[in-house]
Amino acid sequence: MSGICEGRVVIITGAGGGLGAAYAKAFAAEGAKVVVNDINAAAAQSTVDAIKAAGGEAIVNTSNITDYADSLNAVNQALDTFGDLHVVLNIAGICRDEMFASMTAA
């Protein structure tokens, strides 16, 4: 696949369904290699299967992004599998108590 994201590597959290899956498929359609992160392995695999069926590249990652140390596994998997990382798109989770810009890693 080719497009504006050709050669880019993207991690998308919450990509097992809904908006996360839609973004994962859209990035892949534009040539990105996608790390599909979701704690639901079957849902993540479904998104990966759809991307691959359309000719894209994607892998499943089930790291829990609410845990900082575990979330680094997604980064390491992107680097180990695709050799780079350009974008992290966080669709998973809802935080109603604090603005993203003022949050700490914890």
C-alpha positions in Angstrom: 0.0 0.0 0.0 1.2 3.5 -0.6 0.0 6.9 0.5 0.9 9.9 2.7 2.0 7.6 5.6 4.2 5.4 3.5 7.1 4.0 5.6 5.7 5.4 8.9 5.1 3.3 12.0 2.1 4.0 14.1 0.9 2.6 17.5 -2.9 3.0 17.9 -4.3 2.2 21.3 -7.8 1.0 21.6 -7.6 -0.2 18.0 -9.6 -3.4 18.6 -12.9 -1.7 17.7 -14.7 1.6 17.2 -12.7 4.7 16.4 -9.4 3.1 17.2 -10.0 0.4 14.6 -11.1 3.0 12.1 -8.0 5.0 12.6 -5.8 1.9 12.3 -7.4 0.9 9.0 -7.1 4.5 7.7 -3.4 4.8 8.6 -2.7 1.4 7.0 -4.6 2.4 3.9 -2.2 5.3 3.6 0.8 3.1 3.9 1.6 3.1 7.6 2.7 0.0 9.5 0.4 -0.3 12.4 0.8 -1.7 15.9 -2.8 -2.5 16.9 -3.0 -2.1 20.7 -6.0 -3.4 22.6 -6.2 -5.4 25.8 -8.8 -7.6 24.0 -6.5 -9.8 21.9 -9.3 -11.2 19.7 -10.5 -7.7 18.9 -7.0 -6.5 18.1 -6.5 -9.6 15.9 -9.7 -8.8 14.0 -8.4 -5.3 13.2 -5.0 -6.7 12.1 -6.7 -9.3 9.9 -8.8 -6.6 8.2 -5.6 -4.5 7.6 -3.7 -7.4 6.2 -6.7 -8.4 4.0 -6.6 -5.0 2.5 -2.8 -5.3 1.8 -1.5 -3.5 4.8 1.0 -4.3 7.5 -0.1 -4.6 11.1 0.7 -6.5 14.3 -1.2 -7.2 17.5 -0.1 -5.7 20.8 -2.0 -6.3 24.1 0.0 -4.1 26.4 -2.1 -2.4 29.1 -1.5 1.3 28.4 -2.8 2.3 31.8 0.5 0.8 33.2 3.5 2.9 32.1 6.0 0.0 32.2 3.7 -2.3 30.3 2.9 0.4 27.7 6.5 0.5 26.8 6.1 -3.0 25.4 4.1 -1.5 22.6 7.0 0.9 21.8 9.5 -1.9 21.9 7.4 -4.1 19.7 7.1 -1.4 17.1 10.9 -0.8 17.2 11.7 -4.6 17.1 9.2 -5.4 14.3 9.2 -2.3 12.1 12.5 -0.6 13.1 11.0 2.8 13.9 8.2 4.7 15.5 6.7 7.9 14.3 3.2 8.3 15.8 1.4 7.2 18.9 -2.4 7.7 18.7 -4.1 7.1 22.1 -7.8 6.3 21.5 -8.1 3.9 24.5 -9.3 5.0 27.8 -11.1 7.9 29.3 -9.7 10.3 31.8 -12.2 12.8 33.1 -10.3 14.0 36.1 -7.3 15.7 34.5 -6.3 17.5 31.3 -3.9 15.4 29.2 -1.3 18.2 29.1 -1.0 18.3 32.9 -0.9 14.5 33.4 2.2 12.7 34.6 3.4 9.4 33.3 2.0 7.7 36.3 
